[in-house]
Structure formats: structure tokens, C-alpha cells
Amino acid sequence: MARQTDYERIILISVRATARFLGSILFLMIIMFAIGEGIPNPFSLTLSEAISFFSFVVMLTGLIVAWRLEGIGGMVVLLGYLVFVLINPFSLSGGVIAIFPLTGALFVIFWRIDEKRKQRGES
């Protein structure tokens, strides 16, 4: 049984490390883009652009929260992505934006596995 626990721990650490790596890359890329291009004035945007911008901010906030609270942060990222896709269905075709739900899902998966381990009394 200890052997299975060791494998579980390795998988758990790998999932969290991958989620944090992808989240960091996304966050830094968006920050660099915002510095280079500038942040748009929300009052000059159309309604759909404003909602898209807001959902993007929600996703970035989720990435930050997920470093400490993986489950909540991951769900916030997924919620922001859902709103973004509802406004921009063409974004389902791929690109960098598709990494957001992957990262959010990894954080949620980590949180769920970690919660199960805690319920079993493992550290």
C-alpha cells in the first residue's frame, strides 16, 4: 500500500507543478502583452469586448488565487473561460486561450486528489 501512496504523491506533485508552471507562463505572457500593448480603456469597449475583458481578468485572478487555494482558483479560471467562450465561441478553435481551461482543470484535479488524501489521513 505504501508503494501506491508514493506513486500518488508523485502524480500529485506533478499535477500541481504543471498547473503552476502553465499558470505562471500564462500570467507572465499576459502581463508582458499588457505592458507592451497597454490595457484597454473599459469605457471605450463594446459590451461583448467589455465582458470578454472582464472574463480575462477573472481568469488571471483565478491563476493568482490558485497558487494558495487550488480548488477555488481553478474553478474561477474555468468560470472565466466559460464566460469568455460564451461571448467568443470562435476561441474554441485553439490557440493560447485554450491553455487557461487546461490550467484551471489541473488545479481542480490537484485539489480534489489532495482532499481525498487528507480525508484518508495521509499527509
Contacts in CASP RR format, 6 or more apart in sequence:
PFRMAT RR
TARGET T0000
AUTHOR 0000-0000-0000
METHOD contacts of the structure
MODEL  1
MARQTDYERIILISVRATARFLGSILFLMIIMFAIGEGIPNPFSLTLSEA
ISFFSFVVMLTGLIVAWRLEGIGGMVVLLGYLVFVLINPFSLSGGVIAIF
PLTGALFVIFWRIDEKRKQRGES
5 122 0 8 1.000
8 113 0 8 1.000
8 117 0 8 1.000
11 113 0 8 1.000
12 110 0 8 1.000
12 113 0 8 1.000
12 114 0 8 1.000
12 117 0 8 1.000
15 106 0 8 1.000
15 109 0 8 1.000
15 110 0 8 1.000
15 113 0 8 1.000
16 70 0 8 1.000
16 106 0 8 1.000
16 107 0 8 1.000
16 110 0 8 1.000
18 106 0 8 1.000
19 66 0 8 1.000
19 70 0 8 1.000
19 103 0 8 1.000
19 104 0 8 1.000
19 106 0 8 1.000
19 107 0 8 1.000
19 110 0 8 1.000
20 67 0 8 1.000
22 99 0 8 1.000
22 102 0 8 1.000
22 103 0 8 1.000
22 106 0 8 1.000
23 63 0 8 1.000
23 66 0 8 1.000
23 99 0 8 1.000
23 103 0 8 1.000
25 99 0 8 1.000
26 63 0 8 1.000
26 96 0 8 1.000
26 99 0 8 1.000
26 100 0 8 1.000
26 103 0 8 1.000
27 60 0 8 1.000
27 63 0 8 1.000
27 64 0 8 1.000
29 96 0 8 1.000
30 56 0 8 1.000
30 60 0 8 1.000
40 49 0 8 1.000
40 53 0 8 1.000
42 50 0 8 1.000
42 53 0 8 1.000
42 54 0 8 1.000
45 53 0 8 1.000
48 87 0 8 1.000
48 88 0 8 1.000
51 83 0 8 1.000
51 87 0 8 1.000
52 84 0 8 1.000
52 87 0 8 1.000
52 88 0 8 1.000
54 83 0 8 1.000
55 80 0 8 1.000
55 81 0 8 1.000
55 83 0 8 1.000
55 84 0 8 1.000
55 87 0 8 1.000
56 80 0 8 1.000
56 84 0 8 1.000
58 76 0 8 1.000
58 77 0 8 1.000
58 79 0 8 1.000
58 80 0 8 1.000
58 83 0 8 1.000
59 76 0 8 1.000
59 77 0 8 1.000
59 80 0 8 1.000
59 81 0 8 1.000
59 84 0 8 1.000
59 100 0 8 1.000
61 76 0 8 1.000
62 72 0 8 1.000
62 73 0 8 1.000
62 74 0 8 1.000
62 76 0 8 1.000
62 77 0 8 1.000
63 73 0 8 1.000
63 77 0 8 1.000
63 103 0 8 1.000
65 72 0 8 1.000
65 73 0 8 1.000
65 74 0 8 1.000
65 76 0 8 1.000
66 72 0 8 1.000
66 73 0 8 1.000
66 74 0 8 1.000
66 76 0 8 1.000
66 77 0 8 1.000
66 103 0 8 1.000
66 104 0 8 1.000
66 107 0 8 1.000
70 107 0 8 1.000
70 108 0 8 1.000
70 110 0 8 1.000
70 111 0 8 1.000
70 114 0 8 1.000
71 107 0 8 1.000
71 108 0 8 1.000
71 110 0 8 1.000
71 111 0 8 1.000
71 112 0 8 1.000
73 104 0 8 1.000
73 107 0 8 1.000
74 103 0 8 1.000
74 104 0 8 1.000
74 105 0 8 1.000
74 107 0 8 1.000
74 108 0 8 1.000
74 111 0 8 1.000
75 104 0 8 1.000
75 108 0 8 1.000
77 100 0 8 1.000
77 101 0 8 1.000
77 103 0 8 1.000
77 104 0 8 1.000
77 107 0 8 1.000
78 101 0 8 1.000
78 104 0 8 1.000
78 105 0 8 1.000
78 108 0 8 1.000
80 100 0 8 1.000
81 97 0 8 1.000
81 100 0 8 1.000
81 101 0 8 1.000
81 104 0 8 1.000
84 91 0 8 1.000
84 97 0 8 1.000
84 100 0 8 1.000
85 91 0 8 1.000
85 92 0 8 1.000
91 97 0 8 1.000
91 98 0 8 1.000
92 98 0 8 1.000
117 123 0 8 1.000
END
